[in-house]
Amino acid sequence: MEPVVKPWAKAIPKEKKLLEICGLIESYGMTPKSFLDDFLKHKAAKFVVRRRLWGTGTGWKGTQALLRSIKALVCSQDDGPQHWEQFILAQAIMIVRTEEPRRGTYPVGSYVNSSQLTTDFFTNEERMARDQALITQMPFLFTLLHAKLRGDAKTLDDDDPEDDQGVCAAASDDLESNLVSDVANDEEGTDPITGQPCQPKERLNLTETDVNDYEGSFLGKSPDCAVRQALRVRTIARTICAMIAFGVNRRCNGFQLSNSLVFIASGVTERVNTYLNYIGLLSSRRTAHVALKSLGKEAEDMLVDRYDLSKSDVLPPNICYDNLDFQQKVHMKAMGHSSVMSHGTWGYIHSIPPSICKSLNPAELTIEALNKALHAASKEEIGLAPFAPSMESETHFEQMLKSQITRVMLNYVAVASKHLCQTL
């Protein structure tokens, strides 16, 4: 039952009320601090009812005001700020120790088994899901880092502030609404493997609606400095959370394993890889090799499946490969530790698009037809005209180059005028 406030009580000055209440508390051998502490800890039903709303949305505003008053009182003393910071630090430590990515094997948990890795792990949807899960499961640490990195939200993210100012001025609403769309390219095609329509390729994001815009698997740079700064702050905070999670538990390795494969493909030396593994950015080189072996096995199975005679079309896929020589350079040579030249083979398979296969005559794709065509070709005279460019082909090639350059300039570099937009 709520206490009834007497009408005449409102006319009593607050100072007199406080003095009388403090006197009553002291008459029972208590202090205001001990009274408040006992009031908050006592488990009797009458006290529980009186403090039931302190931690709810209804009563949190008043509780927050009380905490701010305590902070103001403590920080007004000489050693108060130090004591308050130590208290807040201890509370923050308790919170971050309880935050960790979900345990278990991917995709349910955060542990990625390198010996069972597949190409599905590297899709854009899976990467975005892992990033969002990390932010959701470590919200306190991420928000704290994000707030610290964001600061006053006025600093620019690039090394050249003059360039940023020019770009910011150029990124107007007209550019966002007229020149660039968040949908993709007008060019649509079909997958040469499945024959299904390809998903449109997203352009670089020039609005603030989606700061997680990527080009391929790398960050796409927006002309809007605010978007670049928001994306950079979010990426750094998320990366630090991933490093801390990996440092606490090495089984939280999704981010590190993905980086390891990218870095090993980029030619990062083992010394650099060891250091980046030490600070929590990469998995070990051994783990990366196990992951590559798993991906290679998947590629091998896919290749065998593609060349299955029961599934092959009229024309089987073509194998294209190239030999590569690359050097692992050692900066400080020593006995048994010098630069090494390695030889490798890079290859892929190319399938005939289904749209072309439908227009082919199977009778003309037999060995007999091939021998007949070769025999007929051996008797033909070969001139230079079929190999020399014509005026039409030269004009088409020139227009194609201009079109590609213009598309790149409009999408990534320059800002088109209204007259040019109307012309295009």
N, C-alpha and C positions, 0 to 999 in steps of 0.2 A: 504494500500500500504506500503510495507516494505521500510524503509529509505535506501538510497544509501550511502555506506561508501566510502568516498573519498580516493584515493590511497595514498595521502600524509599524511593522518591521522594516518596510521600505524607507521610512522616514529617518531611520537611525543611520548616522554617518558610517561609512565603511570602516573607517579607522577604529571607531568604537566597537564595531562588531568583531573586528580582528583581535582587538585587545581582550575583549571578554572571552572569545573562543580560546585564545592562547592561555589566558588565565585559567580557564576550566581544564584545559589539557594539562597544564603544569600542576594543577591541584591533584591530579591523578598520578603524578610522578612520571609524566611523559613529556617529550619535546614534540614540536610540530613535525620534525623529520621522522621521529620514531612512530608518531601517530599515523602519519601517511603511509609509512612502510608496513605497519601492522594492519592498517585498513586494506591495503592492496593484497596482503598475503593471507588474511584470515579467511577460513573456508566456511564460516557460518552462512546460512542461507540469507540472512538479513543483509550481510555485507556483499555477498555475491550479487544480489539483486541490485544493490546501489551502484555497482561498478560493471554491470553486465554490458553496457553500451560503450565502454571506454575504447575497446578495440574494434568496433564495428564502423561501418560507413557513417552511421548516424552520429556517433559520438567521437569519431576520430578527429574532427576539427578542434574540439575542445581539448582533447588529449595532446594534439600537436602544439596547441598554444601553451599548454602546461610545460611540455618539453622545451619549447623555445624559451620560456621564462626561466627554467632551470639552467639552460645553457647561458643565457644572458647573465644570470647571477654568478655562475661558476667562472665565466670568462672575465668578469669584472675584477677578479682577484689577481694577484701577481702571478701565482703558479697555476691559475685556473685554466688558461688556454691549453697548457701542456697536459694537464689532467684530463681535460675534455677530449683532446685529440687521442690520447692513449685509450680512453674508454671507447670512442667511436672506432678506433683502429681494431680494438679487440672484438667489437661486434662485427666489423667487416670481415675479420679473419674467420670468425665462426660461420658467417654466411658463405664465403667463397669455398671453405672446406667442405661444405655440404653440396656444393654444385659440381657436377661432373656429367659428362656425356653418358647416355644410357649404355649399360653393360650388355654384352651379348655379341653375337656374330652378325655382321652386315647381311641384309639391310635392316634387321630388327634392332641391332645394337651398333656400336661404333667400331668394333673390331673387324678388320678386313683381312681375310686369310689370303696371303700372297700366292699360295699354291693353288687356289681356286678362283683366281681373278679372271674376269671376263671383260669383254669390250663394253658391256652394258654399264659398267662402273664409270665410264668416262663420258657418258651422254650428258648433255646440258641439263636435262631434267634431274638426273641423279646428283649432279654437282650442286644444283640449286637446293635440292632437298637436304643434302648433307650440311650445307652452309646454314640453312634455316634451322635445322635440328640443333646445330651447335649453339646458335644464338638463343633458341628457345630453352635449351637445357642448362645454359650458363647465363641467365639474364642479368644478374647483379654485376658480375665481372664485366660483361660486354657493355652494359649501360655506363658503368663507371669509366671504362677506357674510352668509350665513344664520347662521353661528356668532356673528358680531359683533352682528347685530341681535337674536338670541335672548338673548344675555347670560346672566343667571342664570335665565332662564325664569320669573321671578316678577313681572315688571312687567306691568301691565295695559295694554291697547291703547287704551282710550277716554280722553277728557278728564275724565270724571266717574267717579272710582274708587268712590264710594259706590254709584252705579247698578250698576257692574260687580259689586260684592260682593253686592248683592241678587239680581242675576240669576244669579250663580254658585251662590248658595245654593238658588235655585229650580230650577235645572237638575239635577234628581235622576235616579236611574236609573229610578224609576217613570214619570217623564215621558217618558223616552226609549223605554221599552219599551211603554207603554200608550197614550200619546196620539199619538205621532208615529211614522210608519214611513218608511223610505227608499224605499218604493215609492210609487206615486203615488196620486193622487187617484182616488176611486172613480168619478168621472164619466168615462165613456168615450163617445166619439162617433166619427163618420166624417168623413173629409176631404171637404169639399164638391166638391173638384176631381176626386179620384181615386175616391172612394167607399170607400177602404180605411179600416180602423179606425185612429184616431189613436193615436200613441204617448202613453202616460200622462205627465202632467206631474209632474215631481219636486217634492216639497215641500222646504222649507228643511231643511238637514241639522242635526240636533241631537246627533249623535254624533261621535266622533273617527275614524270609519272612513273618512271622505272629507272632507278639508279643502278640496277644490277644488269645493265646491258652489256653483252659480250659479243665480240666478233670472233667466231670460231670458239676457241677455248682460251682466248686472251682478252684482256680488257679493251673495249673500244673507247676511244677518247672523244668526248663530246665537246663541241665548241662552247657550251655553257659552263662557265667557271664554277657556278654554284653546284651544278650536277657533278662536275669532276671532283670538287672538294668533298661533297657528300659521299660519293663513291669511294674516294680514297680513305676517308675517315672510317667508313664502315668496313672496308677491306682490311685496314691495319688492325682495327679492334678485333675483328673476327680471326685474323691470323694469330694475334697474340693469345686469344682464347684457345686456339688449336694447339699452339706451342705449349701452353701451360697444361692443357689436358694430356698431351703426349708426355710431358715431363713428369706428371703425377702417375700416369698409367700408360705404359708403352703400347698397350693394346688399343688405345684410341688413336689409330694410325691412318685413318682415311685420307686426311689432308697431306700427311707426310709421304704416304705411298704414291699418291698422285704426283707430288712434286718430284719424287725420286725418279720416276720414269721419264718425266719431262727433262730433268737435269741430265740424266744419263744419256738421253738422246741428243742433248745439246753439247755433249762432249766435256762435261764438268769432270775435272780430275778427281782421283780418289782422295787426295788430301783435302780438297775443298768439300767433297761429299762428307768426309769424316767430321769436319768442323760444323757443317750445316746440320748433320745428324746430332752432334753434341748439343747444339743450341735448340734443337727441336723443330727444325724446318723440314728435314728429310728423314726418311727411313735409311737403314744401313744399305751399303752397296750389295751385300749378300741378299737382303730381302728384295731389292730391286731386280736382281738377276733371277730369283725364284719367280717373281711376278712376270718377268719377260718370258720365262720358260712356259708359264701357264698360258700367257697370251699367244705364244707361238704354237702351243698345242691346239688351242682353239682355232687359230688361223689354218693350221694343217688340216684339221677336221673339216673346216669350211671349204678348203680347196678340194679335198677328196669328194665332198658332197657335190660341189659344183661340177666336177668332171665325172660324176656317176653316169654310166652309159644309159641307165634306165630313165634318167632325168634330163639328159642332154638334148638340146634342140638340134636343128639342122646344122647349125654352126656352133661348135663348142667355143668356150671362152679362149682368148689369146693370152699367153703368158708373156709379159714384158718385164725385162730385168736389165739391170745396169751394174757394172762393177765399179766399186768405189774404193779409193785409197785415202786413208785419213791418218793423221799423225797425232799421237799422244805426246805432247811436248812437255819436257821436264825443265823447269826453270833453273834448278840447282842440280847439276849433274854430279854423280858420284859413282863409285864402283858398283856395278850391277843395278844402277838406277839412272837410266838415260832415256832419251826420246825413243819411241817405238812407232814404226810405221805399220799400220794394220790394213788388211785388205778385206773388203766385205762386198756383199751383193745385195742390192736393193731391188725389189721387184713388186709387181702387182699383176692382177689379171684384169683383162678388159673383155666385157661381154658385149655382144652385138645387141643393140636396143631391140626390144620386141616389135616396135613399130616398123623397123626395117625388115625383120625376119618375116613379117606377114606379107611383104611385097616380093619376096624371093620365090623362085620356082625350084622346088626340091630336085627336079629332074636335071637342073643345070648345076647342081652342087655335088655330083658324083665324081668318082675318080676317072671314069671314062670321059665325062665332060671336060674335066681338067686336062687330061692328056690331049683331047681333041683341040682345046683352046690353045695349049702350048704348041702343038704342031702347026696350027694355023698362024700363030704369032711368029713362029720361026721363019716363015716365008714372007713376012711383011717387011717393007722398007721403013726404017725409022728416020724421021727427019727431025729438025730442031724446032719446028713450029709448035708441036704439042708441049714442049718443055719451056718455051719462051713465054714471058708474060704478054698478055694482050692489053689494049688500051682500056677495055672494060674492067679487066681484073685489076689493073693499076689504080683506076678510079675507085673501084670498090674497096681496095685495100687502104687507100688514103682516107676515104670516108669512115672506114671502120676504126682507124687509129684516132681520128678526130673525135669520133663518137665516144670512144673509151676514155680519152683524156678529158673530154667535157663532163662525162658522168662522174669521174673521180673528183674533178675540181668542184662540181656542184654538191656532191655528197659529203666530201671530207675536208675540203680546203677553203674554197672561196664562197662568197655570198653573191648570188646573182641579183642583178637589177630587175626592176619590174618589167622593163622593156624586154629583157632577155627571157624572163619567165613567160611573158605573153607569146614570144616567138616560139619557145619550146613547146 
